[in-house]
Amino acid sequence: MKQCHFQEKFDEADLIEVPQMPVDTAKQILDSWLKSSKRKLQSEQEKVVLESFKKCPLPLYLKLSFDEACRWKSYTSPEETRLAPTIKATIHGLFERVERLHGKVLVNQALAYVTASKNGLTETELEDILSLDDAVLNDVYQYWTPPIRRLPPLLWIRIRSDIGDYLIDRGADGARVIYWYHRQFIEVARERYLGAKQAAAIHLNISDYFLGKWSDGVRKPYIDKNGRQMTMDRLVPKQPLVFDASDSKPIFNLRKLSELPHHLLQSNQLPVYKQETLFNFEFLLAKVQAMSVESLQQDLSAAMSVYPDDKEFELLSKCLGLSAFSLREDPRQLPSQLIGRLNKHTKKDEYPFLKKVLENASTPSVPAFIPSQQCLTPVGGSLINSISYEEFHRRIEYVNFTSDARTIVTCNLGSEGLCLLFIDIKSGRRKRKVCFHESSRNINSCWCAKISSHNDDIFLASGSSANMYLINAKTNKILQEYHPMKGKGKSFRGFPSVAFASDDELLVALGDASVQIWETETGKLLYNIPVDDINVEEEFGSLDAKGNMAVYCVRNKKTVHVVDVKTGKEIRKVKIYQ
């Protein structure tokens, strides 16, 4: 079965096509919105909205058109009731209108900051950052000089009111932040407000804020309307890594831990980025304690994508890969893990930032065992990563790669039944967990599984029962059921060895009495090749397949058999001599 056949058989059945919204449904929704807002449209105005919707029959376009129509009056001329033909053009029109009402500079910068943020900004953060932006303040205070150089809060409140529901509140890093509610707003805002030059300046200003560069009474310089060099305190808060370290559960500055690396990287401040984040020991410790070692690895991956040849990033990344299991158990092991694996690099001047972070790790702010020399598996050895999860405590029954060799799939049995964990091999981060429980079919006693080479969601499972299953891990559905065992309905100590063959068109299994070959798509048994001397009280043997060939051997026997899966005939027999 080829890839396209997998797509047809296993994916399309799981997809639901969403048809275009009919015009009559759009009219019902429009009438409901008008009633809720206590508004009415003239018949010609309603016709304009519905005719425009016919050309772009999308719910978002209808919502944007409704919001625009609510600004019309009964006497508005037909020339003023034209709607933009696309969602993108409508959003541009919305931004232009807000810019005319509230000032181009202020709106440009405010929406640029929101769009450039990693997870959104709190309204307090946005007000503070705008108060540090002298281009904004010079535009706002053109005609008078305020006693306090900050943005009046009312200005942003008015902007947000006119943007409406398209900026939403959501949770991020333990705070309520504002961000765009739809992807198309993000795309238009990036195109409009975050050009190459402007984006760098925007990210720089946000990074200065989270660094606390102008906090705690530090006066920020500016040039007033008369051209004089002035300084003034902007009254923005400090940005420590930890707000309160006195309690048994410290209160961390999650917003700084999350946003600062992103903005330093995007503003191309490599030395500051290293010094303040990934090669700042206290930052590393705080991030591992407050968030996770995976979040730290994500920051490293982002940095390495921008600076792929940086050896310091590479060494730190490999170290965290080796230490991830220990750090998940106890983040306070960070000093001993860093020194124990990277100690030999402390004397190398070519790694100044790495050297500095190891020096600081020797005098940490938390109690820790500090090794005097390298005592753990060093970076650069044969061990790349060590992965462990709570789910593994019940033992792993099976492990394999996905088709791209970037993801490990483990198969283990637990209280939730048969569980598959998809784990990124580089970071050790769990991508997803799929559990399948169907006790009536003994699917929860699975000891062997194989992943399709064309679709990572399709796997073949067998166990200590008389059955074998083709399963879609995405939908948790059994696609086909097979019976490779002669003693059907019995329980066995051994289990069938299974494999995909012939570009996944065929399935092959070594059971308790034979090698069997099926059509994947139909479940039809094509060949049953008898095999003698299989001991059902032990493991049956081993089987694998590649292309149109399958190879198998019976346990404790000295013969390897090669079978053509297309014909079901044995083409070679190899004796193994000691």
N, C-alpha and C positions, 0 to 999 in steps of 0.2 A: 504494500500500500504506500503510495507516494505521499509527499507532504500535502499536496493539494487535496488528496482523498481524505487525509486526516482532518483537514480544515472543513471539508464538506460534511464528513460524518460526525465529528465530535464537537465542532465549534458552532456551526450554524444552528444546530438544534438548541444550543444554549443561549442564543442571541435572540433578542426581541427587536424587531424593526419598529422604530417610532415613525409613523407616517407624518406627512406635513399636516399642520393644523388646518382644518377646513375653515372657510371664510365665515360660515354660519356660527361655528364655535367661537371664532375670534370676535364676532359681533356680540355673542352672549357674554363673553368675558369683558368686553369693552363696556357694555351696558351695566354690568355688575360693578365695575370700577367707578364708572360715572355716578352710579347710585350711592356707592359708599362714600365718595368724595363730595356728594351733593352738588354735582355739576351736570350741565347739559350741553350738547353740541347741536348746532344747526344741522339740518339734514345734509346740506352740501358739505359741511365740515366733516361729518361722520363718513360720508362717501369718500372724501379725500383720504381719511385714515385707512378705510377698508381697501380702497383701490391700491394704495401704497403697500399695504400688507400682502396683497396678492403677488406683488413682485418680490417680496422678501418675507415668506410665510414662516417666520420664526417667533417664538414667544418673547424673546428679548426685544426684538424689533417692535412688537406690539406694545410692550411696556414703555419703551422709549417714545414711541409715537403718542401714546396716551399722555405721558407726562408733558410732551410738547403741546398737545392739543389743549390741555388744561390751562395753558397760558393764553389761549385765544379768547377773544370777546365775541359777543354776538355780532358786533359790527366790524370785526376784523376783516380786512379786504381779502379777496381770494389770492392775491399775489403774496400775502403774508402768511398764508396757510399751506404753503408747500412743504413737504417733508423730504428729507434726504433719502436717497434710494437704498442705502445700505446701513447696516449697524455701525460700521466703522465711521462712515461719514456723519451719522447722527451723533455719535459720541464726540467727534471733533466739534460739531456744532454746539453741543452742550458745554464743552470746555471753553469755546470762544465766547459764549454768552456769559459764563461765570467770570471770565477774564475782563470783559467789558464792565461788569457790575462792580468788581472788587479790586481791579488793578492787575495788569498783566504780570508784573514782577512778583507780587505777593502770591498769586495763584500758581504761577509757574513753579516757584520754589517750594511752596507748600505741597503741591501734588507730586513734585519730583522727589521730595524726602519720603513721602508715604510709599511711592512706587519703588524707590531704591532700597527700602528696608528689607531685611531678610524675612522677618515674620510679621511686619506691621509695626506701628509706633503707637504708644499711648498718647493721648491728647496733651498730657503734661510734657512728655518728651518732645512732641512736635512744637509746642509753644516755646520751650527752652531752646531748641535748635534754631527756630526762626528768629529768636531773640539774639542769637549769635551771628546771624547772617546780616552783614552790614548793607548789602545790596537791598534787602527787604526793608530794613529800618530806614535807610536813606530815602527810599521811595515813600514810605509811610509818613515820615517826619520831614517833608519837604519845606513846610512853612513855619515850623516851630520846633524848639528844642525841649524835649521832656526832661523832667528831673530824674527819672529813672529810664535808662535805655533798654526797654523791653517791648515786645509786641503786645499791644492791648488784646486780651483774650477774646473780646467780642468779635474781632475781625475774623478769626478762624471759625467761630461759631456761625457767623453769617455765611461763610463759604460752604461749610458743611451742610447747612440748611438748604442752600440752593442746589447742591449736588444730590441731595435726597438720599434714597435708599441704596445708592450705588456704592457708597462707602459704609461698610458694616463693622460692628463690634464683634470681635472674636477673642478667644483665649490663646495666649502664647507666653511661655516662660513665666507662668504664674501671674500674669497681668492681663488686663483687658486692653487690647490694641485695636486700632482701626486699619482696615485694608480694603482693597477692592473686592466686590462680591463676585465678579465675573472676569474670566480670563481675557475677554476682548477689551475691557477697560484697562487692564494691565498692559496689553499690547499697544493700544493707542497712546496711553500715558508715557510709555517708554519711548515710542517713536516721537512724541511731541515734546517731552521734557527732559529726556535723558540721552541727548546726543553725546558723542565721544568726549568732547571737552567739558560739557556741563556735567556729565555723569561723574567724572573724576573729582570735580569740585564738590559735588553733592556728597559723595562718599567720604571725602576728606573732612567736610564739616561734621558729618555724623560721627566719624571716628574721633574727631577732636572732642565731641560732646561726651562719648562713652569713655574716653581716656581721662576726662575731668580736667582738660587742659586749662579751661577758663573758669574753674569752680573755686569755691572756698576763698572768695575775696580777690582772686587774681583778676586784674583789670585788663580788659581786652581793648587794644588800640583801634581807633577809627579816625576817619577824616570828616569833620563836620561840613556843613553847607557853605562855610566861609573859607574852606580849604585848610583849616588848622588841624594839626595832629593832636588828637585827644585820646584819653583812655577812660573807661568806665566799667564798673562791676556790673555784669549781666544777671547776677543773682541766680545762677544755676547751681544745682546740687552737686556734691562730690560723687564720685563713682568708684567706691572701694570694691574689692572682690568679695568681701564679706561684710554685711551690715552689722551683724552681731555674732561674735565668736564666743561669747561667754557661756551660752547655753550648751547643753549636751547635744542639741541639734542646731548647728549654726544656721543663720539666715544668710544665704548667698545672693549675690547680685546676678540673678539669672539673666537679666536683660543684657548686661555687659558681657557675660560669658558667651551668650548666643550671638549678639550683634557685632561686637568689636572685631573678631577675626574676619568676618565677612567684609566689613567696610575698609579695614586696613589693606586687605588683599585687593579689593576692587579699586582702591585709590593708588595702587602700585607703590606702597610704602614698605618695601621688603625689610630693610633694617629695623624699622619700628615694629613691623609685624612680628618679626622674630623675637625682638627684645621684650615686647609687651604681652605676647600670647604664647606661641608654641615652644619658645625657648625661655620662658619665664616660669620657673619652677612653681611658684605659688599659684600662677594662673592654671598650670597643668593640674595641680593638686585640687584646686577649687572646682575645676570643670569635671574631673573624675568623681569627686565627692558629690557634687550637686546634681550632675546630669548623668553621664555614663562614659565609659571608655570608648563606646561606639561613637558618641558625639565628637569626641576628640579625634578619633580616626577619620571621621567625615571632614573635619577641618583640615587635617593633613592631606586627605585625598584632593580637596579643593586646591590647596596650596601646590601640591605636586602636579596638578593639571596645568597650572600657570607657570610653574618653575620645574619642569620635568628633570632637569639636569642638576638640581640642587642636592648634593650628597648629604647634607645635614637633615633635610626633610626625609630622605630615604632611610637613613640610619634610625631616626626616631620612629618612623613608621614601622620598620621591621621590629624594633624593640617592643613597641606597643602590641604588635601582632603576637609576639612570643609571650608577653606578659598579660594579655587581655583576661585570661581565665583567673589569674591571681588577683588582678585589680577589680574584677567583678565581685569577688569574694570579700576583698578588703582594700578599698582605695588607698589606705594609709601605707600599703606596701610599695607605693610608688617610688620613694627614695631608694629602697633596697633593690627594686627591680631595675631602675635606671642605672645605678652604680654597678650592680651585679652583672649587667649585660654589656655596658658601654664603658667600663672603667678604663680600658686600654686607649680610648680616644681622648681622655682628658689631657694627655701630654702632646696632642697634635694641634699645632697652631693653625692648621688649615681648617679646623672646625671651631672657630672662636665662640659661636653662640652655643654649640653643644657643650663645649668645655665649661662655659659659664653656668649652664643649667645643672650640670653635674656637680659643680662646686657648691651651688646653692642647695642642691639635694642633700649634701652632706651635713647641712645644718637646717633641717626642716622645721616647720612650725608645729608639727605633730610628732608624738612619740613614735620612734621607728628604730629598727635595727639597721645600722649603717655598716655594710661590709667594708673591710679594709682593702679588698682586692676583688677582682672579677671572680664570682663564685657561681654564676648561673650560665646556662647555655648562651654563648655569645651570639651577637648579631653577625650574620654572614656565614653561619654554619649550615648544616643540612636541614635542620628544623626551621620551617618557615612560620608556622602558626600552630597554636594549641587552642583547641576549641572545646568548650564544655558548656552545657546547659542543664538546668534542673531536670528537663525531660529525659536526659541521658541516664539518670540514676537508676532507671529500670532496665538498663543495658540496651545497646544498639544491636539490632538484628541484621542490618544491611546498610551499606553506604555505597554511593556511586556519584559520578559527575553528571551534570546536565550536558547537553550537546555542545555548548560553547566552552566547557571545561572551566567556567568561572564560578560555578555554584556547586556545592556539595548537597546531596539529598540523603538524609539519614532516614531509616525506617526502624521504628521501635514500638513496642507494645506497652500500653499504659492503661490507666483507668478510663481514658477517653477512647480506647480501642486502638486501632492501627493509626499511628501518627507519622506524618512525614514532615521533616524540618528542612527547609530550603535555606542554606547558609552560604553567604558570600565567602569565598575561599581566601580572598585577600584581607578583608577586614575582620572576618569572623562574625560579622553581624547577621542576625537572623532576618531573612527577608520575609518569610511567611511560614505559617504552621497550618497543616491540613490534617484533620482527624477524620477517620472513617470507622464507623462502628455499625456492624450488622451481624450480631451474634447468631442470628438464625442461620446464617450461611457460613459461620466460622471464619469470616473475613478478618476477625480480630486476632487470629492465630497465624499471622504471616511471618515467615522466616526468610523469604527470598523475594526480591523484586528487581525488575529491570526497567529503566526509563527509555521511552522512545527516543530515537536519534533525531526525530523531526518535530516533536511536540513534547516539551518538558512536563506538561500536565497529564500525559498519558503514560501509565505504568502497568506492568504485568506483575501480579503478585501470586505467590503460592505459599502453602504452609502445611501444618500437620493435619490435613484433612484430605478428602478425595477430590478437592476442587482447586481450580486456578481461575483467576479473575483478571480481566482487562478493565482498568479503572480510570476515570477522568478525575484527577485530583482537584480540578477547578470547580467542578459541580458536585463532587462526592457521589457520582453515579457509577454503577456497574454497567459497562458497555457490552461485555460478553462474559459468559461463564463456560469453562471447559472442564473436562473430567479426564485427567491424565493417568489416573490410578485404576488398576484392575480391581482391587479390593474396595469398591465404592462404598462409601458410608462408614468405613472403618477409620480409626485413628492410627497414625503411623509415627514412629520415632523419626524416620527420615522424611524428607520433603522433596518435591520435584525441583530440579534445576531447570530454569526457563530462560528464554532468549528471544529477541526479535531477529528476523532474518529477511533476506531478499528485499532490502530497502523498506523494512517494516511491513511488507505485504503479507509475510508469513510469521507464525509463532511456532517455536520448537520447545519441547519439554522432555526431560528424562524422568519417567515415573518409576513405579515399582516393578514394572515388567516389560516396558518398551519405550522407544523414542517415538513421539507423536508429533505430527506437523499439521497445523491448521491454517486456513485462510483467516487473516485478521478481520477483515471487513464483515464476513458472513458467519464466522465461527464454524465453518464446515471442516470436518476432519478429512484430510487428504491422504495421509499415510500413517500406518501403525507398524513400526519396525520392531519385532520382538527382540528382547535382550535377555540373555540367560544369566543366572548366578547373581542376581541382585538380592542383597540381604536387606529386607525391609525393617529389620531391627536396628539398623545403623543408617548412616547417610548413604543414599543410593549411589551417588557418584557426582561427577562434574560435567557440565555442558556449556558450550558457548557457540555463537554463530557470527559469521561475517559474510556479507554478500550472499551468495547462493550456497555457501558451505556451512555445515555444522560439524562440530567435533565434540566427542564425548568419551568418557571412560567410566567404568564401573569401579567402585571403591575396592581397594586391595587387589585389583587386577593389574597386569602389566601390559595391557593392550590399549592403544588409542585408536578410535574409529572415526573416520571422516565420511560424512554423508552429504550427497547432493540433495538439497531441500526441494529442488524443483522436480526431481524424479523419485525421490524417496529411496534411492539406491546407495549402498555403501560403495565408495569409490577407492578407499584406501584403508589399510589396516597396518598400524605401526606397532611393533613389539619393542618394549622398553626393557633393556638389559642393565643390570647393575654391574 
